[in-house]
Amino acid sequence: MAIQHNDQIDTYSGDINTAPDKYTTLTGTLSSVGRVVTGTGTLFMTEIGGGLSEIGSPTTVKTGGWIFNGTSEVVQIKDVIDNTHLVLDEAFTVDVTGVAVKFVKPSRVMQMSLMSIDAGGIVNGQTLGEGEFTGWGMTASQNARTCDPVVIDSTTSDVRVTKMYAN
C-alpha cells in the first residue's frame, strides 16, 4: 500500500477535538459503566451502524468507529447492540454520564505529524513547546494500517496537523 504525496494540512484552534478526523456530534447523550454504553435519545444503529455483537448475534455494526469522551479519551467501539446500547473495546478511564455522543469515523490516514504553533498545544496529554513536533503512525488496530485517533487540545495554542493518506 503506497502513501500518497498530496498531504492534507489542518489547523486546530481554540477547542478540544480529535485527529486525524474531527469528531461528529450524533443524536442524544450517553453514559458508560465500564465497557458498556447506554444512550438516551440515541440512534446508534442508524447513525453508526453494526456488525457481529459480542454475544455472537448479528447486528450491522461498522468496524473501526470511536467514541470521544469530550475531554481526553477516544475509545474504539467493539459492538453496536441497538439504538441505545453499544460496547467499547475498553472502558474510559473514568465512566461518563450524560455526555454528548461524539463519534470519530475510521480514517485512511497512515501517518500524521502534529506541531504546536506556540507553546502549549496538547496532543494526547503531552504539552508541546513552540514549533515542537510529534508524530503518529500506522497501528495494527483492527488489522488496519491507519492512525488511531488522538485528542488535540488547542485552547492555549493552535496545533497544525499534516496527514498522509493511504491509496
LUMMARTOR-60077 format. One line per field, with one value per residue (C-alpha): residue number from 1; residue in one letter; x, y, z. Coordinates in steps of 0.02 Angstrom, whole numbers, plus 50000, padded with zeros to 5 digits. Each point is the difference from the previous one (the first is absolute). Example, Ala and Ser with C-alpha at 12.3 -4.5 7.8 and 13.67 -1.06 7.14 Angstrom:
<nodes>
pos: [1,2]
code: [A,S]
xx: [50615,50069]
yy: [49775,50172]
zz: [50390,49967]
</nodes>
This chain:
<nodes>
pos: [1,2,3,4,5,6,7,8,9,10,11,12,13,14,15,16,17,18,19,20,21,22,23,24,25,26,27,28,29,30,31,32,33,34,35,36,37,38,39,40,41,42,43,44,45,46,47,48,49,50,51,52,53,54,55,56,57,58,59,60,61,62,63,64,65,66,67,68,69,70,71,72,73,74,75,76,77,78,79,80,81,82,83,84,85,86,87,88,89,90,91,92,93,94,95,96,97,98,99,100,101,102,103,104,105,106,107,108,109,110,111,112,113,114,115,116,117,118,119,120,121,122,123,124,125,126,127,128,129,130,131,132,133,134,135,136,137,138,139,140,141,142,143,144,145,146,147,148,149,150,151,152,153,154,155,156,157,158,159,160,161,162,163,164,165,166,167]
code: [M,A,I,Q,H,N,D,Q,I,D,T,Y,S,G,D,I,N,T,A,P,D,K,Y,T,T,L,T,G,T,L,S,S,V,G,R,V,V,T,G,T,G,T,L,F,M,T,E,I,G,G,G,L,S,E,I,G,S,P,T,T,V,K,T,G,G,W,I,F,N,G,T,S,E,V,V,Q,I,K,D,V,I,D,N,T,H,L,V,L,D,E,A,F,T,V,D,V,T,G,V,A,V,K,F,V,K,P,S,R,V,M,Q,M,S,L,M,S,I,D,A,G,G,I,V,N,G,Q,T,L,G,E,G,E,F,T,G,W,G,M,T,A,S,Q,N,A,R,T,C,D,P,V,V,I,D,S,T,T,S,D,V,R,V,T,K,M,Y,A,N]
xx: [50000,50079,49987,49937,50107,49856,49997,49858,50035,49870,50020,49908,49962,49911,49920,50024,49975,50068,50118,50026,49813,49898,49857,49818,49867,49860,49823,49974,50115,50092,50058,50125,50030,50160,49993,49809,49925,49817,49927,49854,49911,50139,49995,50155,49940,49940,50147,50146,49940,50040,50091,50009,49963,50110,49869,50008,49835,50002,49985,50053,50146,50130,50174,50130,49894,50048,49913,50083,49956,50014,50153,50146,49962,49948,49946,49961,49825,49995,49813,49841,49861,49851,49956,50035,50139,50177,50156,50172,50163,50061,49925,50031,50118,49853,49819,49903,49822,49884,50132,49969,50031,50162,50038,50167,49989,50136,50134,50112,50143,50158,50114,49981,50116,49932,50081,49959,50007,50036,50046,49855,49916,49954,49994,49938,50049,50175,50031,50104,50119,49996,50032,50019,49945,49936,49961,49866,50011,49915,49932,49938,49832,49861,50126,49999,50158,49938,50022,49893,49920,50088,49928,50059,49977,50027,49924,50173,50088,49950,50055,50039,49967,50078,49921,50064,49865,49996,49952]
yy: [50000,50163,50167,50143,50155,50124,50030,50092,50133,50052,50128,49970,50159,50041,49833,49819,49881,49843,49965,49938,50032,50118,49923,50012,50030,49873,49996,49984,49979,49851,49929,49860,49868,49910,49949,50011,50161,50045,50139,50115,50057,49921,49918,49890,49873,50135,50121,49882,49833,49823,49828,49847,50031,49942,49868,49932,50062,50093,50188,50123,50085,50091,49955,50127,50140,50090,50096,50159,50043,50186,50033,49880,49825,49914,49818,49880,49929,49811,49967,50098,49900,50112,50185,50029,49875,49971,49915,50081,49909,50063,50111,50185,50036,50080,49956,50141,50057,50097,50057,50040,49856,50049,49874,49986,49907,49882,50090,49960,50104,49896,50129,50169,50132,50121,50167,50128,50174,50084,49917,49907,49892,49832,49833,49849,50086,50049,50188,50058,50149,50134,49920,49827,49849,49830,49861,49867,49850,49843,49877,49822,50050,49890,49935,50172,50095,50172,50124,49982,50166,50118,50138,50177,50142,50162,50116,50073,49984,49956,49826,49963,49822,49933,49839,49871,49888,49819,49973]
zz: [50000,49945,50088,49894,49993,50001,50188,50084,50130,50131,50138,50163,50097,50163,50043,50050,49854,49917,49855,49867,49984,50106,50097,49947,50133,49981,50070,50188,50150,50072,50165,50028,50132,49957,49816,49989,49932,50020,49894,50034,49843,49895,49829,50007,49871,49881,50019,50033,49930,50054,49973,50114,50182,50143,50043,49822,49933,49834,50001,49868,50091,49896,50058,50051,50073,50160,50141,50069,50181,49962,50106,49989,49935,49839,50015,49858,49981,50006,49971,49970,50082,49959,49990,50185,50044,49941,50067,49999,49968,50169,50135,50018,50145,50090,49957,49917,50035,49886,49875,49817,49878,49911,49863,49909,49836,49939,49900,49852,50075,50015,50080,50084,50066,50128,50042,50133,49921,50168,50165,50080,49867,50077,49907,50100,50162,49942,50002,49853,49996,49867,49830,50080,49896,50046,49879,49990,49887,49945,50128,49988,50075,49928,49871,49921,49958,50046,50142,50154,50050,50119,50109,49962,50124,49905,50130,50042,49832,49823,49947,49817,49941,49840,49937,49874,49926,49942,49819]
</nodes>
